[in-house]
Amino acid sequence: MDCIFCKIANGEIPSKKVYEDDRCLAFYDLNPQAPIHVLFIPKKHLCCVNEITEENAGEVAHIFTVIPKVAKELGLENGYRIINNCGADAGQTVMHLHFHLLGGKTMGEKII
């Protein structure tokens, strides 16, 4: 498999890690869209939200227990945004399930 996020998770490509455990990895986005922009990925390859099943939903649930802890460590007490793009039409450029944590500034109500 030629997935850049799998290679990052396996340590084949370096990243600026924020958090790591046996199930997920969080690292800074190389093209940040906010003062704080961290990507959360499951270490198990899932292409996108469309591949979430009852059997693997625990991977996503785990990430969503880690996000608030990391957000607090990064000083995002006043809030943050979580974004997921599913498929090319939504702007997903890496076909490995990931969630963007954006914060560090006041954001408007509209996403686009």
TIVEXFI-482007 format. One record per residue (C-alpha): residue number from 1; x, y, z. Coordinates in Angstrom, 2 decimals. Layout:
<node><resi>NUM</resi><xx>X</xx><yy>Y</yy><zz>Z</zz></node>
...
END
This chain:
<node><resi>1</resi><xx>0.00</xx><yy>0.00</yy><zz>0.00</zz></node>
<node><resi>2</resi><xx>1.32</xx><yy>3.43</yy><zz>-0.91</zz></node>
<node><resi>3</resi><xx>-0.47</xx><yy>5.54</yy><zz>1.73</zz></node>
<node><resi>4</resi><xx>1.46</xx><yy>8.53</yy><zz>3.05</zz></node>
<node><resi>5</resi><xx>-0.40</xx><yy>8.50</yy><zz>6.38</zz></node>
<node><resi>6</resi><xx>0.33</xx><yy>4.78</yy><zz>6.86</zz></node>
<node><resi>7</resi><xx>4.00</xx><yy>5.56</yy><zz>6.22</zz></node>
<node><resi>8</resi><xx>3.86</xx><yy>8.38</yy><zz>8.80</zz></node>
<node><resi>9</resi><xx>2.14</xx><yy>6.07</yy><zz>11.31</zz></node>
<node><resi>10</resi><xx>4.81</xx><yy>3.39</yy><zz>10.69</zz></node>
<node><resi>11</resi><xx>7.64</xx><yy>5.89</yy><zz>11.18</zz></node>
<node><resi>12</resi><xx>8.81</xx><yy>5.65</yy><zz>7.56</zz></node>
<node><resi>13</resi><xx>8.14</xx><yy>9.38</yy><zz>7.03</zz></node>
<node><resi>14</resi><xx>8.90</xx><yy>11.84</yy><zz>9.84</zz></node>
<node><resi>15</resi><xx>6.22</xx><yy>14.04</yy><zz>11.35</zz></node>
<node><resi>16</resi><xx>5.95</xx><yy>16.52</yy><zz>14.17</zz></node>
<node><resi>17</resi><xx>4.02</xx><yy>14.30</yy><zz>16.57</zz></node>
<node><resi>18</resi><xx>1.63</xx><yy>15.70</yy><zz>19.13</zz></node>
<node><resi>19</resi><xx>0.28</xx><yy>12.39</yy><zz>20.46</zz></node>
<node><resi>20</resi><xx>0.74</xx><yy>8.69</yy><zz>19.79</zz></node>
<node><resi>21</resi><xx>-0.51</xx><yy>5.44</yy><zz>21.22</zz></node>
<node><resi>22</resi><xx>-1.01</xx><yy>1.96</yy><zz>19.82</zz></node>
<node><resi>23</resi><xx>-4.22</xx><yy>2.94</yy><zz>17.98</zz></node>
<node><resi>24</resi><xx>-3.82</xx><yy>6.52</yy><zz>16.77</zz></node>
<node><resi>25</resi><xx>-1.37</xx><yy>9.25</yy><zz>15.91</zz></node>
<node><resi>26</resi><xx>-1.74</xx><yy>13.03</yy><zz>16.00</zz></node>
<node><resi>27</resi><xx>0.70</xx><yy>15.31</yy><zz>14.21</zz></node>
<node><resi>28</resi><xx>0.91</xx><yy>18.88</yy><zz>12.95</zz></node>
<node><resi>29</resi><xx>-0.42</xx><yy>19.56</yy><zz>9.45</zz></node>
<node><resi>30</resi><xx>2.27</xx><yy>20.66</yy><zz>6.99</zz></node>
<node><resi>31</resi><xx>-0.10</xx><yy>23.24</yy><zz>5.48</zz></node>
<node><resi>32</resi><xx>-1.83</xx><yy>24.72</yy><zz>8.54</zz></node>
<node><resi>33</resi><xx>-5.14</xx><yy>26.52</yy><zz>8.10</zz></node>
<node><resi>34</resi><xx>-5.17</xx><yy>27.91</yy><zz>11.66</zz></node>
<node><resi>35</resi><xx>-2.54</xx><yy>28.73</yy><zz>14.28</zz></node>
<node><resi>36</resi><xx>-3.04</xx><yy>25.20</yy><zz>15.62</zz></node>
<node><resi>37</resi><xx>-3.78</xx><yy>22.54</yy><zz>13.00</zz></node>
<node><resi>38</resi><xx>-3.31</xx><yy>18.92</yy><zz>14.03</zz></node>
<node><resi>39</resi><xx>-4.29</xx><yy>15.78</yy><zz>12.13</zz></node>
<node><resi>40</resi><xx>-5.58</xx><yy>12.69</yy><zz>13.95</zz></node>
<node><resi>41</resi><xx>-5.34</xx><yy>9.35</yy><zz>12.16</zz></node>
<node><resi>42</resi><xx>-6.10</xx><yy>5.78</yy><zz>13.14</zz></node>
<node><resi>43</resi><xx>-3.06</xx><yy>3.57</yy><zz>12.73</zz></node>
<node><resi>44</resi><xx>-5.29</xx><yy>0.99</yy><zz>11.09</zz></node>
<node><resi>45</resi><xx>-5.85</xx><yy>2.03</yy><zz>7.48</zz></node>
<node><resi>46</resi><xx>-9.37</xx><yy>3.11</yy><zz>6.70</zz></node>
<node><resi>47</resi><xx>-9.90</xx><yy>5.06</yy><zz>3.50</zz></node>
<node><resi>48</resi><xx>-12.62</xx><yy>7.37</yy><zz>4.75</zz></node>
<node><resi>49</resi><xx>-15.80</xx><yy>7.62</yy><zz>6.83</zz></node>
<node><resi>50</resi><xx>-17.50</xx><yy>5.32</yy><zz>4.31</zz></node>
<node><resi>51</resi><xx>-15.33</xx><yy>2.44</yy><zz>5.57</zz></node>
<node><resi>52</resi><xx>-16.42</xx><yy>2.76</yy><zz>9.21</zz></node>
<node><resi>53</resi><xx>-18.31</xx><yy>-0.33</yy><zz>10.35</zz></node>
<node><resi>54</resi><xx>-19.57</xx><yy>-1.67</yy><zz>13.65</zz></node>
<node><resi>55</resi><xx>-16.42</xx><yy>-3.78</yy><zz>13.81</zz></node>
<node><resi>56</resi><xx>-13.95</xx><yy>-0.87</yy><zz>13.42</zz></node>
<node><resi>57</resi><xx>-15.93</xx><yy>2.07</yy><zz>14.85</zz></node>
<node><resi>58</resi><xx>-13.90</xx><yy>1.76</yy><zz>18.04</zz></node>
<node><resi>59</resi><xx>-10.91</xx><yy>3.24</yy><zz>16.21</zz></node>
<node><resi>60</resi><xx>-12.84</xx><yy>6.44</yy><zz>15.58</zz></node>
<node><resi>61</resi><xx>-14.33</xx><yy>6.47</yy><zz>19.07</zz></node>
<node><resi>62</resi><xx>-10.82</xx><yy>6.21</yy><zz>20.49</zz></node>
<node><resi>63</resi><xx>-9.65</xx><yy>9.20</yy><zz>18.44</zz></node>
<node><resi>64</resi><xx>-12.57</xx><yy>11.23</yy><zz>19.76</zz></node>
<node><resi>65</resi><xx>-11.51</xx><yy>10.46</yy><zz>23.33</zz></node>
<node><resi>66</resi><xx>-7.98</xx><yy>11.63</yy><zz>22.55</zz></node>
<node><resi>67</resi><xx>-8.95</xx><yy>14.88</yy><zz>20.77</zz></node>
<node><resi>68</resi><xx>-10.19</xx><yy>16.76</yy><zz>23.88</zz></node>
<node><resi>69</resi><xx>-7.09</xx><yy>15.76</yy><zz>25.84</zz></node>
<node><resi>70</resi><xx>-4.78</xx><yy>17.03</yy><zz>23.11</zz></node>
<node><resi>71</resi><xx>-6.86</xx><yy>20.19</yy><zz>22.64</zz></node>
<node><resi>72</resi><xx>-6.52</xx><yy>20.95</yy><zz>26.35</zz></node>
<node><resi>73</resi><xx>-2.75</xx><yy>20.34</yy><zz>26.24</zz></node>
<node><resi>74</resi><xx>-2.53</xx><yy>22.76</yy><zz>23.30</zz></node>
<node><resi>75</resi><xx>-4.38</xx><yy>25.46</yy><zz>25.24</zz></node>
<node><resi>76</resi><xx>-7.62</xx><yy>25.39</yy><zz>23.27</zz></node>
<node><resi>77</resi><xx>-9.86</xx><yy>26.03</yy><zz>26.30</zz></node>
<node><resi>78</resi><xx>-12.05</xx><yy>28.47</yy><zz>24.36</zz></node>
<node><resi>79</resi><xx>-12.90</xx><yy>25.98</yy><zz>21.63</zz></node>
<node><resi>80</resi><xx>-11.74</xx><yy>24.32</yy><zz>18.47</zz></node>
<node><resi>81</resi><xx>-13.12</xx><yy>22.87</yy><zz>15.26</zz></node>
<node><resi>82</resi><xx>-12.97</xx><yy>19.26</yy><zz>14.05</zz></node>
<node><resi>83</resi><xx>-13.25</xx><yy>18.67</yy><zz>10.29</zz></node>
<node><resi>84</resi><xx>-13.37</xx><yy>15.49</yy><zz>8.25</zz></node>
<node><resi>85</resi><xx>-13.46</xx><yy>15.36</yy><zz>4.46</zz></node>
<node><resi>86</resi><xx>-14.90</xx><yy>12.21</yy><zz>2.90</zz></node>
<node><resi>87</resi><xx>-14.03</xx><yy>11.66</yy><zz>-0.75</zz></node>
<node><resi>88</resi><xx>-12.58</xx><yy>13.76</yy><zz>-3.53</zz></node>
<node><resi>89</resi><xx>-15.63</xx><yy>16.04</yy><zz>-3.91</zz></node>
<node><resi>90</resi><xx>-15.29</xx><yy>16.99</yy><zz>-0.22</zz></node>
<node><resi>91</resi><xx>-11.60</xx><yy>17.81</yy><zz>-0.65</zz></node>
<node><resi>92</resi><xx>-10.07</xx><yy>14.65</yy><zz>0.81</zz></node>
<node><resi>93</resi><xx>-6.57</xx><yy>14.54</yy><zz>-0.67</zz></node>
<node><resi>94</resi><xx>-5.09</xx><yy>11.69</yy><zz>1.40</zz></node>
<node><resi>95</resi><xx>-7.27</xx><yy>8.59</yy><zz>1.27</zz></node>
<node><resi>96</resi><xx>-6.67</xx><yy>7.58</yy><zz>4.88</zz></node>
<node><resi>97</resi><xx>-9.32</xx><yy>8.54</yy><zz>7.42</zz></node>
<node><resi>98</resi><xx>-8.25</xx><yy>11.65</yy><zz>9.31</zz></node>
<node><resi>99</resi><xx>-9.68</xx><yy>14.44</yy><zz>11.38</zz></node>
<node><resi>100</resi><xx>-8.43</xx><yy>18.02</yy><zz>11.41</zz></node>
<node><resi>101</resi><xx>-8.26</xx><yy>19.83</yy><zz>14.75</zz></node>
<node><resi>102</resi><xx>-8.22</xx><yy>23.58</yy><zz>14.11</zz></node>
<node><resi>103</resi><xx>-7.89</xx><yy>26.24</yy><zz>16.77</zz></node>
<node><resi>104</resi><xx>-5.89</xx><yy>29.05</yy><zz>18.24</zz></node>
<node><resi>105</resi><xx>-8.08</xx><yy>31.81</yy><zz>16.82</zz></node>
<node><resi>106</resi><xx>-11.70</xx><yy>32.85</yy><zz>16.77</zz></node>
<node><resi>107</resi><xx>-13.44</xx><yy>31.24</yy><zz>13.80</zz></node>
<node><resi>108</resi><xx>-16.69</xx><yy>32.26</yy><zz>12.17</zz></node>
<node><resi>109</resi><xx>-19.79</xx><yy>30.13</yy><zz>12.12</zz></node>
<node><resi>110</resi><xx>-19.46</xx><yy>29.31</yy><zz>8.42</zz></node>
<node><resi>111</resi><xx>-17.00</xx><yy>26.73</yy><zz>7.22</zz></node>
<node><resi>112</resi><xx>-17.05</xx><yy>27.77</yy><zz>3.56</zz></node>
END
